[in-house]
């Protein structure tokens, strides 16, 4: 328990012995609440400057409203629903809210007359499933969308230039053949036939033959990739009215309790660990070893452009920690004390222990974003035919 004058509360991590340790900060009134500004990373003797993110703030507000609508704002609410069986209703409503939002996004795209939809987001945000579900909603409007992956525009490995330390930053936009993408996009929007590239990730080079594509006004391009929002990607000659930029991310709004939040990156890390194991057989330690590098790339190449999006979609499903627990708990328990990632693994175990495990995967739709990580996503079955 912690005490500040007459106020007593409980927190889940270690606290400073006194408030005197927090001498550098600022408090600002923001939309009916208070914004705490911590010391600046550049100058720890001064509080950081507030960077306004109105679009992101709006999505957080919408997600909080969804939580209240579903009567699930904190972990205890979710646990009660798991124990009572009400989680099945929660899943249905949460998935319906997602589908409703995808339908709204499709309406916006059609009303604008956009012909190329660029989808970007950080690791494990659900970009691929989001792209597929948006395609489904565009088909409701009589369109025949085509999926394009920016990953197919990677340069061959031998064309990549190492940095000063000799390593290659695979998340740098310079790893993409931007000139080729710009030429292909321009020609496609002009109705020309274009042979799109196909990248072979096993051999780290472009395949000799791609596939030819020709589109018309009823064939919107849905382009998914890490750098989808980067302004360097689009040619100056393309009419920006023809472009719709969508940012997707898992922005957790479920809190531990009224005064302890769940970091927004935590859920993405859980998703990533489960997917890496399910699809690549990777250990938790392998995923954790890459996570800092992944996060650094996001800070540099994704987050600076999130407010430039025409729309932001929160892919979080409020029930998913209770489902992910079953998949990840055995993997975390396998991390041995001698591992350099043992403490981090135990920290995640401690976090998951706050949740009651839910065995309700028969209730999760095959097109759910969560299926991208736990398996059973039917979009992949369709593309494999």
C-alpha positions in Angstrom: 0.0 0.0 0.0 1.2 3.5 -0.7 0.1 6.7 1.1 0.2 10.4 -0.1 -1.1 12.5 2.8 -4.6 11.1 3.5 -4.9 9.2 0.2 -4.1 5.4 0.2 -3.9 3.3 -2.9 -2.3 0.1 -4.3 0.0 -0.1 -7.2 1.5 -3.1 -9.1 5.1 -2.0 -9.3 7.7 -0.4 -7.1 7.2 3.2 -6.2 9.7 5.9 -5.2 10.1 6.3 -1.4 8.7 9.9 -1.6 7.3 12.3 -4.1 10.5 14.3 -3.8 12.1 11.9 -6.2 9.8 13.2 -8.9 11.1 16.8 -9.1 10.9 17.3 -12.8 7.4 17.1 -14.3 4.5 19.1 -15.6 0.7 18.8 -15.3 -1.7 20.1 -17.9 -5.5 20.0 -18.1 -6.5 17.9 -21.1 -10.2 17.1 -22.1 -11.5 16.7 -18.6 -8.4 15.1 -17.2 -4.8 15.7 -16.3 -1.8 15.0 -18.5 1.4 14.2 -16.7 4.6 15.2 -18.6 7.7 13.3 -17.5 11.3 14.5 -17.9 12.4 15.0 -21.5 14.7 12.3 -23.0 16.9 15.1 -24.5 17.1 17.2 -21.3 16.1 15.3 -18.1 16.2 18.6 -16.2 13.1 19.8 -18.1 9.7 18.2 -18.5 8.9 16.9 -22.0 6.9 19.1 -24.3 3.3 18.1 -25.0 2.8 16.8 -28.5 -0.9 17.0 -29.5 -2.2 13.8 -31.1 -5.9 14.6 -31.7 -6.6 11.6 -34.0 -5.0 9.1 -31.6 -6.8 10.7 -28.6 -10.1 10.4 -30.4 -9.6 6.7 -31.0 -8.7 6.1 -27.3 -11.9 7.9 -26.4 -13.9 5.8 -28.8 -12.4 2.6 -27.4 -13.1 3.7 -23.8 -16.7 4.2 -24.9 -16.8 0.7 -26.3 -15.5 -0.6 -23.0 -18.2 1.1 -21.1 -20.8 -0.1 -23.6 -19.7 -3.7 -23.0 -19.5 -3.1 -19.2 -15.8 -4.1 -19.3 -13.4 -1.3 -18.2 -11.0 -3.1 -15.9 -9.6 -6.7 -15.6 -12.0 -7.6 -12.8 -14.9 -6.9 -15.1 -13.4 -9.3 -17.7 -12.7 -11.9 -15.1 -16.3 -11.8 -13.9 -17.5 -12.3 -17.5 -15.2 -15.3 -18.0 -16.4 -16.9 -14.7 -20.1 -16.3 -15.5 -19.9 -17.3 -19.1 -20.9 -13.8 -20.2 -17.6 -13.5 -22.1 -19.3 -15.2 -25.1 -21.7 -12.3 -25.4 -18.7 -9.9 -24.9 -16.9 -11.6 -27.8 -20.0 -11.3 -30.1 -20.5 -7.6 -29.3 -16.8 -6.7 -29.5 -16.5 -8.4 -32.9 -19.6 -6.7 -34.1 -18.2 -3.3 -33.2 -15.1 -4.1 -35.2 -17.2 -5.1 -38.2 -19.2 -2.0 -37.9 -16.1 0.1 -37.9 -14.7 -1.6 -41.0 -18.0 -0.9 -42.7 -17.7 2.8 -41.8 -14.2 2.9 -43.2 -15.4 1.4 -46.4 -18.2 4.0 -46.6 -15.6 6.8 -46.1 -13.4 5.3 -48.9 -16.2 5.0 -51.3 -17.6 8.5 -50.6 -14.1 10.0 -51.2 -13.6 8.1 -54.4 -10.2 6.8 -53.2 -8.6 4.1 -55.5 -5.6 3.2 -53.3 -5.9 2.4 -49.6 -2.6 2.4 -47.8 -2.6 0.5 -44.5 0.2 0.8 -42.0 0.8 0.0 -38.3 3.3 -1.3 -35.9 4.2 -5.0 -35.4 1.4 -7.3 -34.5 -1.3 -4.7 -35.0 -3.3 -6.9 -37.2 -2.6 -5.2 -40.5 -3.1 -8.3 -42.7 -6.5 -9.2 -41.3 -7.6 -5.6 -41.3 -6.7 -5.3 -45.0 -8.7 -8.5 -45.8 -11.7 -7.4 -43.7 -11.7 -4.0 -45.4 -11.7 -5.7 -48.8 -14.8 -7.6 -47.7 -16.6 -4.4 -46.9 -15.5 -2.8 -50.2 -17.0 -5.8 -52.0 -20.3 -4.9 -50.3 -20.2 -1.7 -52.4 -19.7 -3.7 -55.6 -16.0 -3.2 -55.7 -13.3 -5.9 -56.5 -10.4 -4.8 -54.4 -6.9 -6.2 -54.9 -4.4 -6.7 -52.1 -0.8 -5.5 -52.6 2.0 -6.0 -50.0 4.8 -3.5 -49.8 7.0 -6.4 -48.7 7.1 -7.5 -52.3 9.0 -4.2 -53.1 12.0 -5.1 -50.9 15.3 -4.7 -52.6 17.5 -7.8 -53.0 19.7 -8.4 -50.0 22.9 -7.5 -51.8 21.5 -4.1 -52.7 21.0 -3.1 -49.1 23.6 -0.8 -47.6 24.8 -1.5 -44.1 24.8 1.3 -41.4 27.9 2.7 -39.6 27.9 -0.3 -37.3 27.9 -2.7 -40.2 24.3 -3.9 -39.6 21.4 -3.5 -42.0 18.2 -1.9 -40.7 15.5 -4.0 -42.3 12.8 -1.5 -41.2 14.5 1.4 -43.0 12.3 2.7 -45.8 15.5 2.6 -47.9 15.1 -1.2 -48.0 12.1 -0.7 -50.4 12.4 0.0 -54.1 10.4 3.2 -53.8 11.0 4.3 -57.4 9.5 1.1 -58.7 6.5 1.3 -56.3 5.8 4.9 -57.4 6.0 4.0 -61.1 3.8 1.0 -60.6 1.2 2.9 -58.6 1.1 5.7 -61.2 0.7 3.4 -64.1 -2.0 1.3 -62.4 -4.1 4.4 -61.5 -3.8 5.4 -65.2 -5.3 2.0 -66.3 -2.1 0.5 -67.6 -1.1 -3.2 -67.1 1.8 -3.6 -64.7 3.8 -6.6 -63.7 4.0 -6.5 -59.9 7.1 -7.9 -58.2 7.1 -10.9 -55.8 9.7 -11.1 -53.1 11.2 -14.4 -52.1 11.9 -14.2 -48.4 13.8 -17.5 -48.2 16.4 -16.4 -50.8 16.1 -12.7 -49.9 15.6 -11.6 -53.4 12.9 -10.7 -56.0 11.4 -13.5 -58.0 12.2 -13.5 -61.7 8.5 -13.4 -62.6 5.7 -11.6 -60.7 2.1 -11.2 -61.8 0.4 -8.8 -64.1 -2.3 -6.5 -62.9 -4.6 -4.0 -64.6 -7.3 -2.2 -62.7 -10.2 0.2 -63.3 -12.2 2.5 -61.1 -14.1 -0.5 -59.6 -10.8 -2.2 -58.5 -9.4 -0.3 -55.5 -5.8 -1.2 -54.4 -5.5 -2.2 -50.8 -1.8 -1.8 -50.0 -0.5 -3.1 -46.7 3.0 -2.5 -45.2 5.2 -1.0 -42.6 5.8 2.2 -44.5 2.2 2.8 -45.8 2.0 6.3 -44.2 5.5 7.5 -45.0 5.2 10.5 -47.3 8.3 9.4 -49.2 6.2 6.5 -50.6 3.8 8.4 -52.8 4.8 10.0 -56.1 4.1 13.8 -56.3 2.1 13.2 -59.6 -0.6 11.1 -57.9 -3.8 13.0 -56.9 -3.9 12.7 -53.1 -7.7 12.6 -53.3 -7.3 9.1 -54.8 -5.4 7.9 -51.7 -6.9 6.9 -48.4 -4.4 6.3 -45.5 -5.4 4.0 -42.7 -3.4 3.5 -39.5 -4.1 0.4 -37.4 -2.7 -0.4 -34.0 -3.6 -2.3 -30.8 -4.4 0.5 -28.4 -5.3 -1.2 -25.1 -7.9 0.6 -23.0 -8.6 -2.2 -20.6 -6.9 -1.2 -17.3 -5.8 -3.4 -14.4 -8.0 -1.2 -12.1 -9.1 2.5 -11.8 -5.5 3.7 -11.3 -3.2 1.2 -13.0 -3.1 1.0 -16.8 -1.9 -1.7 -19.1 0.9 -0.3 -21.4 -0.3 -0.2 -25.0 2.7 -2.1 -26.3 2.1 -5.1 -23.9 -0.7 -6.6 -25.9 1.2 -6.4 -29.1 4.1 -8.2 -27.5 1.8 -11.0 -26.3 0.4 -11.3 -29.8 3.8 -11.3 -31.3 5.1 -14.1 -29.0 2.1 -16.3 -29.7 2.3 -15.8 -33.5 6.1 -16.3 -33.6 5.6 -19.6 -31.9 2.6 -20.7 -33.8 3.9 -19.8 -37.3 7.7 -20.0 -36.9 8.2 -22.2 -33.9 10.1 -19.4 -32.2 10.7 -19.3 -28.5 9.6 -16.5 -26.2 13.3 -15.7 -25.8 13.7 -15.3 -29.5 10.8 -12.8 -29.7 12.0 -10.9 -26.7 15.5 -10.7 -28.2 14.1 -8.8 -31.2 11.5 -6.7 -29.5 13.7 -3.7 -28.6 14.9 -3.5 -32.2 11.3 -3.7 -33.4 10.2 -1.0 -31.0 13.1 1.3 -32.1 12.0 0.9 -35.7 8.4 1.8 -34.9 9.5 4.9 -33.1 11.5 6.0 -36.2 9.4 4.8 -39.1 5.8 4.5 -38.0 4.7 6.6 -35.0 5.9 9.9 -36.5 3.3 9.6 -39.3 0.3 8.2 -37.4 -1.5 11.6 -37.2 -1.2 11.9 -41.0 -3.6 9.0 -41.5 -7.1 9.7 -42.8 -8.4 7.3 -40.2 -7.1 5.3 -37.2 -8.5 1.9 -36.3 -8.0 0.3 -32.9 -7.6 -3.5 -33.5 -7.6 -4.4 -29.8 -10.2 -6.9 -28.7 -11.0 -6.3 -25.1 -11.3 -10.0 -24.3 -8.1 -11.2 -25.9 -5.7 -11.3 -22.9 -8.0 -14.0 -21.4 -7.7 -16.0 -24.6 -3.9 -15.4 -25.3 -3.1 -16.6 -21.7 -3.7 -20.2 -22.6 -1.4 -20.0 -25.6 1.5 -18.1 -24.0 1.6 -19.3 -20.4 3.3 -22.6 -21.1 5.9 -20.8 -23.3 6.8 -18.4 -20.6 7.0 -21.1 -18.0 9.6 -22.8 -20.1 12.0 -19.9 -19.8 14.8 -21.1 -17.4 16.2 -19.0 -14.5 19.6 -18.8 -16.2 18.1 -17.1 -19.3 18.8 -13.4 -19.7 15.1 -13.0 -20.4 14.0 -14.8 -17.2 13.0 -11.7 -15.3 11.1 -10.3 -18.3 9.3 -13.5 -18.7 8.3 -13.6 -15.1 7.1 -10.1 -15.3 4.8 -11.1 -18.1 3.6 -14.2 -16.1 2.8 -11.8 -13.2 0.7 -9.7 -15.6 -1.1 -12.7 -17.0 -1.9 -14.0 -13.5 -4.3 -11.1 -13.1 -6.5 -12.6 -15.8 -8.8 -15.7 -15.6 -8.1 -17.9 -18.6 -11.0 -18.3 -21.1 -11.5 -21.4 -23.2 -13.8 -19.9 -25.7 -12.0 -20.2 -29.1 -15.1 -21.8 -30.6 -16.8 -18.4 -30.2 -14.1 -16.4 -32.0 -15.0 -15.8 -35.6 -12.6 -17.2 -38.3 -12.1 -13.7 -39.6 -11.3 -12.1 -36.2 -8.1 -10.1 -35.9 -7.2 -12.4 -33.0 -7.2 -15.3 -35.4 -4.1 -13.8 -37.1 -2.2 -14.7 -34.0 -3.8 -17.8 -32.4 -4.5 -19.5 -35.8 -7.7 -20.5 -37.6 -7.8 -17.3 -39.8 -9.8 -18.4 -42.9 -8.4 -15.5 -45.0 -5.2 -17.5 -45.3 -7.0 -20.6 -46.4 -8.7 -18.6 -49.2 -5.4 -17.2 -50.4 -3.8 -20.6 -50.3 -6.2 -22.0 -52.9 
